[in-house]
Amino acid sequence: MATFLGSESPWTGGKRSSRNIIAKITHSQIAGQGFSRGTQLPEALLQERDKRAKWHGIPELLQKLHESSHPNSDLSHTHSVLKELSSLLSMEAMSFVTEDRKSAQESTFPNTYTFDLFGGVDGPLLFMSVSLVPAVNDDLVKDCLSVLYNCCICTEGVTKSLAARDDFVLFLFTLMTNKKTFLQTATLIEDILGVKKDMIQLEGIPNLSGLVQSFDQQQLANFCRILSVTISEPDVRNDDKHTLLAKNAQQKRNASPSRAEVNQVTLLNIPGFIERLCKLATRKVSEATGASNFLQELEDWYTWLDNALVLDALMQMATEEAEHSSTESSDESSMATSPLRHRLPQSMKIVHEIMYKVEVLYVLCVLLMGRQRNQVHKMLAEFRLIPGLNNLFDKLIWRKYTSSDHVVHGQNENCDCSPEISFKIQFLRLLQSFSDHHENKYLLLNSQELNELSAISLKANIPEVEALVNTDRSLVCDGKKGLLTRLLAVMKREPPDSSFRFWQARAVESFLRGATSYADQMFLLKRGLLEHILFCIIDSGCKSRDVLQSYFDLLGELMKFNIDAFKRFNKYVSTDDKFQTFMTQINSSLVDSNMLVRCIVLSLDRFESQTEDVKVVEVLSECCLLSYMARVENRLSFLFRLVNVINVQTLTQENVSCLNTSLVVLMLARRRGKLPFYLNTLREKEYAEKYPGCLLNNFHNLLRFWQRHYLNKDKDSTCLENSSCIPFDYWKETVSVLLVSDRTSLCAIASYIDEPFMDLDRDLLED
């Protein structure tokens, strides 16, 4: 591989010599100047070898390119050489794209391999280093970028090599100020940052604020593709699969903010940045004019999009728009009024807009989940993001003519699927992040729906929740339905096997999270949500564990402490067969259903203390689910399995809820003076299963971990308190009682482990 600065000729005067290769090597040894690239070999030798190796004249073209790699060279001649090289490489790049990006090999892409072998990457780099000279043509820079991009497509090593050059990466950002080279530059930067080992620091980009503010709306949307790489934590999409032990250890090692967090702050400090993203996300798109073949036309575009050709087409379209436009207006309607845009099919206009919105929503979603969440929330509310999305819902986000034949690939928001599917998933993730444990969740409703919540509270003679009272009515959804209500409507129409169900359930569940609100629950119950969930769990034939887990979690939040919900449950689950099917689904994966089990246990405990209420007594006596959980042997069976299904080394954010559910069962038992009975039953179960000490030692280690994890000063534990209505001090106190080392205490786990079986796996948590 050639070096960046290997452009000087090792022979006298910089002119090609007719001396043979042996003489050249001898001269280089005497002069102390060795070869730095393959194109410094004699031209005759390269030409002779070219015929046999089928290099297509690439080494000779590269010789010409290197000879003219200085500001005073004939740039028109340079450009013609570069165009010739570009055509040879672009053919292979197109072949690579259309073959689903198979692994690049020398035999598959000989031109790219030869170009790289003879140090070709340094040629375009050198020309771009002088591209700030006014005489350099924009088209020359574009062709340099095209050559580099085509090499990156076919040869990952080139991409990694460019990514290692921090000065070059920062230099690329300066090229984004030129509208004619913007899209080519952005595409190359995106590929390079995708393989870069260390995340780039946005604050290191010269005049980043001015750069971003100079972008028109279309450029800003494309820039979000780059930003998504710079603000997302590494492996964030697999976060649930990482063990909590590993994550806690990493947090200890990296106490300071991560690069992604620093980059998020940098973006938020750019004046007008969030406001412009909100405008992009909520920008309307012109309606389709009722063509009978519209759906087929859209399907054709999906086929094209699936093989990734659309990127080049959109780049070309946007470039032509910029060149034909008489003004460089940043007005958001300029793209829709260009002549070229009117020549595109309507479906392509919509897909084009959707592709932009996917990137914008992703950036907003990541910022919503960051440390500056409250600041971002305030801005999104102020700039009316939610009402804007509500106005787009029927016409763009969840259009009725969307095909249901497309497969949704699990819960990965970056799955290889159509832009429209990605858009829906990103929209649902945004709603989930926006609502989750935040008082701004009521912005998802309209004024009439807010009044309905107030009326529910008044009828039930309970105070309105503070967040509802404080909601700014000028910022809520307008129209006949709010965003949450629209989501419920499409949720009910979703096909049984659609993975959209997972994201829809998560988004609605997030609205219910936090301190339990009777009014919120009744609002959703009145719209038939409980019956829909039960249909999906019992009658729809759904096999997806992810979807079922999302419905178990949503059902738990919907029913918790709500006697009306349990009455409705009993009405729907009206036969033994339905109840057995429901319990089979729960028992088939306790990790998935444990939050629902926790809800039932907590609700039963509260209802049993409200026996003066006639309706509560009636439901307690009739509800099959409450009767099932009222039997102590069933609660103990759940407890045994909850403790047995996890251990310290396998705890993740996804299954740690099993530990908390087991604690809820024991806290309620302790409050009723039954804790010794439960612990002794666990001991008897161990002996019956013929592995004495294993379960209780495992539980002991889990509780020691719980203390370290939840008593961390940076850990927000209010969610445990809010979701259970049990003060966190009681959580801490119960764990301490269980971990007491005094073997005479009837409430200490140690009292129920016989001496020979004590301290199994004691070193698991040692530093």
N, C-alpha and C positions, 0 to 999 in steps of 0.2 A: 504494500500500500504506500502510495506516495505521501510525502509530507506537504503541509499547507504551503510552505515557503520554498518548495523545491523547484523553482522556476529558472534558476540560472543554469546556463549551459556549461558543462565541465570541459568543453573544448575551446580553444583559443578564439577569442573574438565573438563567441556566441554563434558562429556559423557552422553549418553541418560540414563534416569532413568526410573524404572518401576512404580514410584509413579503415582497416578492418577492425573487428571487435577486439582482437588480441592487443593490437596497438593501443586502442582506446583504454583497455583495462590497465595496460602497462603505464600509460600516461597518467591515469587517475591515481595509480599507486605512487608515482613520483611526485605529482602535484599535490597529493593529499586530498583530492576532491573526487569522491566516489559518485556512482550513479545514485540519484535520488528518486528516479521513476523510470518505468519501462520505456517511455517514449524518447529517452535519451540514447537509445540504441541506434545504430546507423540506419538511415532510411531504407537503404537497399536490403538490409537484413530483414527489416520489418515487412517490406513489400514481398520478399520471397517467402517468408513464413506465413504471411497473410493468406496466400493462395491455398496453402495446405491446411491451415488452421481455420479457414473461413471466418476471418475476423471482420469481413465486410469493410475494410479500410478504416476501421475505428482508430487503431494506433496512429496512423498517418494523420487523420483528422485531429487527433489530440495533440500531435506535434505542432500542427498549425495553430491550434488554440493556445498552447503554452507560449509559442513564439510571439503571439500578439497580446500577451497578458500584461499590458502596461497602459497607462492612461493615454499615451501619445500614439497608440497603434491605430490602424485603420479599422474603426469599429464596424463599418459596413461589411468589410471582409470577415471580421470576427463573427458577426451576426449570421452571415451565410453559412459559415462552418458550424455554428451552434445549431442552426435550423436543421442542417443535414444530420447531425448527431441526434437531435431531438426526434426526428422522424423515425430513426432506427430504434430508439428506445421506447417511444410511445406505442409502437405496434406490440411490443412485448408486454408493456404495462396493461394495455387493453386486453390482451390475451389472458393475463394473470387475473384481472378483475372478473372477466366473464367465466373463468374456470373456478369460481368460488375461492379464490385466494389460496390455491394449493401451495405446498412448500416450494420455495424457489430453489432451483438447482442450476448448476452450470449448463447441463444438457438441455434444460427446459428453456432458459433465457440466456442464450450464448452472447447476445449483444450487450446486455447489461453486465454480465460477468466480465466480458472483455473490457468494457468501459471502466469498470471498477478496478480490474487487474492492472491496467495501465495508468492508474492515478487520475482517471477522468473527473472524479468528484471535485478535485482541487481546481480544475479549470473554471467551472461556474462559480466556485467560491471566490476565486481571484477576481473575476469580472464584477461580481456583486460588491466586492470590497471597494471598487472605484465607482460604484453606481450612483454615488451622491454627486459625482461630477456632473454639472448641468448638461454636458454634451452627450451623456449616455442616454440612449433611447429607452423609453419605457418598455417597448417590445423586446429589447435585448434582455432586460431584467426579467420579464415574464418568461422568456425562453430559458433563461438560467434556472428559474424556479421550476419550470416544467421538467427540465432535465433531472434536477435533484429529486423532484417528487416521483418521477417515473422510476428512478433508481431505488428510492425508498420502498416503492410498491413491490418490486421484484426481489430486492436483496435487503434483508433485515440488518445485515452488518453495516450497511451504509447508514441506515437510520440511527443505529447505536453510535456510530462514529460521529455523526453530526451532533447527536444529543450530548456527547461528551465535551463539546466545544461551547462552553458557556458564553464566551464572547460572541460567537456566531449566532447563538440562539437569541441573545439580547439584540443583536444587530437586525435579525429578522423582524423583530417588533417595530423597529424604526421604518421598515418598508411598508408597514400597514398604513402609514399616513398618506400613501399614494393610492387613490381610489382605483386606478387602473390595474394595480398589482395586488390589491387588497386580498381578493379571494384566493389567488394562488399562494400568497404568503400565509394566509390563515390556515389553508389546508396543509401546507408543509409543516407549519408550527405544530398543528394538532398531531400529526404523525410522529414528529420528533419528541414532543412531550409525553406521548403515550409509551415510549420505551426508555425515557430518561430515568436514571437511577434515583437521583435526588430531585425532589420537587422544586421547581423554580420559584424564586421569591418575587412576587409581583412588584414589591416596592423598589426592586433593583432595575425595573424597566424605566428608561429615561422618559420623564414627563408622562407617566401613565395617565394621570388625571386629564391632561390636555388631549392625549391620544384618544381616550374613550369619549370625551366630550365632542371630539371632532367627527366621530362616527355618525353616519345617518342610521335610521332605524334598521335597515337591512344589514348593514355592517355590524351593528351592535348585536343583532341576533346571531350572526355567524361567529362573532367574538365569544359568545356564550359557550360555544363548542370547546373553545380553548380554556375558558374559565372553569368549566366543569372538571378539568383535569387538575387544576391548581387549587381548588378549594375542597376537594373530597379527600377524606382520610384514606390512606392505603387500605385495601381490603375491606372497605366500609360495607360493601354489599354482602360480605360473608360474616359480618360482625356477630350474628347470632350463633355462629358455629365455633367461635373462639372460646376457649375455656376462660372462666373468670379468674382462675389462678394466674394464667398467662397475662391477661389484660391488667390485673392488679399489679403484677410485677413490672409490666411495661410502664404503667403510670408512675411507679416509684422511680424508675430509671429516667423517665422524661417528665419531670415535674413542670418544666416551662411549657408555654403554649407551643403546639406543633406548627409546622410551616403552613399547613392548611388553615389553621385558625388565624395565623398572622395574615395570611392572604385574604381571608374573609373580612378582617378588620380593614385592610387596605382598600378593598372594594367599597365597603360601607362609607368610607371617608371621601369617596369621589362624589362631588356635588351632583345631585339629580340622577344618580345611577339607578336607584331602586324605582324612582318614579318612572323612568323611561322603560324599565323592564315591565312594570305594571301596565303601561300603555301598550307595549308589544304583546303581552299575554292576552290582553282584552280587546285588541284591535279586531274589528269585524272584517268579514270576508264576503264578497259579493255572492248572492245566491245563484244556484244552478237554475238554468231556464228550462226546466222540465223536459229534457231530452229523454226519449224512450230508452235509448241505449246508454244512459248515464252510468248505470251500475257496471255494465260490461266495460265501458270506457275506464272506469275507476279500477276495475280488476286488471286491465291491461297495464295501467300505470304501476299497480302493485307488483306485477311480474317484472317490470323493468326495474323497479326499485330494489327488488330482492337480489338482483345481481350487481348492485352498487353502481351502475352506470349513471344514475341520476345525479351524482355529485358533479361530474364533469359537465353535464347538461345545464345544471343550475348555475354553475360558475360561468359558463358561456353566456347564458341568458342574462345574468346580472351584469356581466361585462358589457354586453351590447347595449343594455339599458342605460348604463352609465355613459357610454360613448354617444348614444343618440339623444340623450337628454340635453336640452338647452341650458338647464340650470342644475346645479348639484344640490337640489333641495333635500333637506332631511325630513320634509313633511311626510307623515306616515301614509298619506294617500298617493304619493308620487309613484310608488311601485305599481299600484293598481291601474294607473292611468297611462302607462307607457304603451306605445304602439305594439311593441313585441309581446307584451303581456296579453293583449287582446287577440293575438294570433295563437295563443296556447289554448288547448282544450280546457273547459271549465274545471274538470276534475284535477288537472295538473295545477291550476291556480290554488285550489284548496289544499292539495297535498303539499305544495310549496309552502303555504302559510303554516300548515300543521307541523312541518319539519322544523320551522323556526320556533314555533311555540313549545315544542318538546324541549328544546335546549334551554329556553327562557324559564320554563316551569321547573326544570331540574335545578338550575342555579338558585332560584327562589326557595326551592324545597331544602336544599343543602344549607342555605343561610338560616332558614327557619329552625333547623335542628342544631345550629351552632351555639356558641356561648353568648352571642349577642342576640339571642332569640327575642327578647322583649323589645329591643330596639327595632328589629326587623318587623315584628308584629305591629308595632305602632305605625310604622311607615306603610305597610301593606293595607292596614285599615284606613289610614289617611288618604291613600291614593286609590281607594275603592277597588281593590283587586277582586274581592269576592262578588260584589254586585256586577262587576264587569264579566266575570266568568259565568255568572248566572244568566246574563243576557246572551251569552254564546252557547249555552248548554244544548238547547234543542237543535240549533241550526249548524253547529260545528262539532261540539264535544261529543254528543251522543245522538248523532243523526239517525233517523229511523230507517234510512236506506243502507246503513252499514251492513255488510255481509256478515253472517254468523258462521260462515264456513271456515274463516281463518282460525288456525290453531293459535291459542295463547300459550306461550311456553312458560308454564309455571309462574313463580312469583318474582322472577328476575326482571327488573325494570329495564335492563339493557339487553333483553333477548333479541334474537335475530328475527324480528317480525316486522310487519308493515308499519309505516309511520303512524297511521291512524290508531293502531293497537298500542303502540308506544305512547302516543299522546294521551289516550284514555288512562293508561296505567300511571303516567306521570301526574295527570290531573288528580287521580284518586290518592296518590301518595302525598300530593300537596295538601289536599283536604285533611288527610289524616294528621299530617304534621301541624297544620294550622289549628285544628280543634283540640289536639291532645293536651289535656290538663291546662287549658288556657281559657280565660274568661272571654276572649274575643270570639269564642265558638258561636255565640248567639248572632254574629253577623251573617251566619249561614241561613238565617230566617228572614222573613219580611215582617213589616210592622203588624200585620194582621195575625201572623203566627206568634209573634211576641205577646200580643194581647191574649191569644189563646192560652199560652203558658201562664200568664197572670191569672186568668180565669180558673184554670185548673187548681192553682195554689189557693185561690180564694175559696173555691168550693170545698177543698179538702181541709180548709181552716189551718193552713200552714203558711209561714212567711215566704215571700218570694226570695230566691237566692240573690245574693248581693250582685253577682256578675250580671244577672238579667236586669236588675234595677239600674245598674251603671252603664248599660249598653247605649251608645250614641245612636239614636234612631236615624240620624241622617246618613249613617254609613252602612245600614243593613241593605239586604236585597230589595229590589223593587219588583213590580210585576205581580201576577196572581199567585205564584209559588216561589218559595225560597229555594236555595240550592240544595239543602238537605231533603226537602220534600221531593224535588225533581229526582234526586239520586234514589230515593226509596222507590219511586215509580219504575225506573229502569231496572232496578235490582229485582223487582218482582217479575219482569219480563225476560230476564236473562236465561238462556238455555241451561239445563241442568249441569252439563259438563263444562261450562265456561269457567275459565280461571279468573275472569273478571270478578266472579263472586268473592274470591279471596280479598281483592282490593276494596270492593264495595263494602264488604262486612267490616273490614279494618277501618275504613273511613267513618262509617256510622258508629262503630264501637268507640272511636276516639271522641266523638261528641258526648258520649255517656261517661267517659273516664273522669276520675277525680272524685270529689265528694258526691255521694249518690243523691240525685235529684228526682223526687217523686214526679214532679211536673214534667221533666224531660222524658221520663219513662212513659208516662201516660200519653204524652204527645205522640210517641212512636207506637205505643200499643193501639191507640185509636186508629192508626193507619194500617193495622193488620200485620205489623212486623213480626210479632211472636209466632203467629200462625204460619207465616212464610218461612221462618227459620225452622220450625218443627217439620214442615213439609220437606224442606231440603235435607234435614237430618234423617227423617224416618221414611219418607215416601218417594223421594226423587231418584234414589238409586245412586247418589253421589258416592264415588270411591276415593276422591282426592283427599288425602290426609290434611293437606294445607287448607283446603276449603272448609273441611269439617272442623278443624281447629278454630278457624276464624269465626265460624258460626257458634261453636261452643262458647268462645270468649264473649261474643256479642250477646248470646242468650243469658250468660251470667250477669253481665252489666244491666241487661234489660229487666231481669227478674229480681235482682237483689233487694231484699227487704220489702218487696212490693206484693202485697197479698192479692191484689187484683190480677197480677201476672200469673201467680200460681193457680188462681181459679181458672184463668183462661187456658193455662197449660193442661189442667185436668180435663177441661172440656174437649180439647183437641185430642189428647192421648186418652181416648175413652174406652179402649179395649186392652186386654192383657197382651195381645199380640203387639200392639203399637208400643206399649210400655216396655216389653221385653226387647223389641227392636231398638228402642231408644237407649236402654241400659246396655245393650250389647255394643252399640256405638261408643258409649262412654268408656266401657271397660276394655275396648279393643286397643286403646292407646291413652293411658292415664296422663302422659305428658301433655297430650293435646287437650284433654278434657278437664284437667285438674282445677282450672279457674272456675268452671261451672260447679264442680264438686264443692269448692270453697264457698261459692255463692249459696248453695243449698244448705250447707252446714251453718253458715252465719245467719241466714234467713230463718231457719228452724229455731235457732237459739233465741232470736228476737221474738218470733211469734209465740214461743212458749212462755214468754214473759208478758204477753198481752192477752191473757185468757179472759180478761173482762170485756173484750171486744167480741161481740156475737159473731161477726163475719169471720174474724180470725179463727175462732173455735170451730166454726163450720168448715172452713177450708182445711184446717189441721186434721179434722176427722175424715175428710173426703179425699184429699189430694194424695194420689198414689206415690208421688215423688217424695213428699214430706214424710209420709208414713214409712217409706223405705229407709230414709235417712234417720228416722227416729229410732230405729232398731240399733242398739249399741254395737251388735256384732257386725253390722254393715259399715258403721263408721270406723271400727277397728280394722276391718278388712282393707278399707281405703287407706288408712294410716300406715298399715304394714307395707302395702305395695308402694305408697308414695316414698317411704324412706328407703325401700329396697331398690327402687328404679334409678337412683342417683348416688354418686359419691363425689368427694371433693375434686378428684382429678377429672371428672367428666362434667362438672357444673358449667353451664353456659347461661347466657342471658335468656335463652329460650326455656331451659328446664329448671332454673333456680326457683321458679314459681312453685314447683313441687315441694321444695323445702319450706317455703312460706305457707303453703296450704297445710302441710303436716303440723307446722307450728300453730296455725289457727285452731286446728282440732285439739291440740294439747292445751292451748290457752283457755279455750272454752271449758275443757275438762277441769283445768286447774281452778277456774272461777267457781265451779260447782263442787270442788273438793274431790274430784274423781281422778286426779293425775296419777296417784300411786296405782290405782286399778288399771289404768291404761298402760303404764310402764310394765307392770307385772304381766299383763296379757301379752305384751310384745316379747317379754322374756320367755313365756310359755310357748309362744309361737316359734321362737328360735329353736328351742329344744325339740319341738314337734317336727320341725323341718330338718333337724339333725345338723345344724350349724350354730351351736351356742356361742354367744358373744359377738358374732359377725355383724348382725343388724344393729345392735345397740352401740358397739364401738364405731360403726360407720356413722350412726346418727350423732354420736358424741363429736366426731371429727367435723361433721357438717355444721354443727352448732358453733364450734370454735371458729370455723371459717366465717360463719354468719356474723359473729362478733367483729371480726377484722374487716369484713366487707361493709356492713351496714353502720358500724360505729365510726367509720372513717369521717373525718371532719368535712370532707368535700362531698360526701354522699348525701343526696337529698332523699330522706326517708319518709317524707310526707305522703308519698303515694301509698305506702303500706298502711299508714294511719287512715287516710281518706277512704281507701277501698274496703277496709275492714270495719271502720268505725270503732276500732280498738286503739286507745292511746299508745303512742310509740313507747312510752315509758313502760307500759305493761309488756310489750314485746321484749324489751331489753331485760326487764326483771324476770320474766319467765325463762328466757335463755340462761340467765345467770343461775337461777334456781336449778335448772336441769344440769348445769355444768359443775355444780358444787362438788368438791372432791370428798366431802364427808360422807362415808359409806353408811352412816347411820341415818342420813336424811332419806325419808320415804319419797321425796320428790326429785332426788338426784339420780341420773342415769347410772352413775357408778354403783349405786346400791343394788342394781339388778344384773350386774355382770359378775359372774363368779371369778374368784381370784385367778385361776389358771388361764382364763380367757381375757384378762384385762390388757389394755394398752395395745391392742392389735392396730398396726399401721400408725402408731403414735407419731412417727417422724414425718408424716405427710405434709404437715404445715410448718415444720421447723425451717427457720431462715438459713 
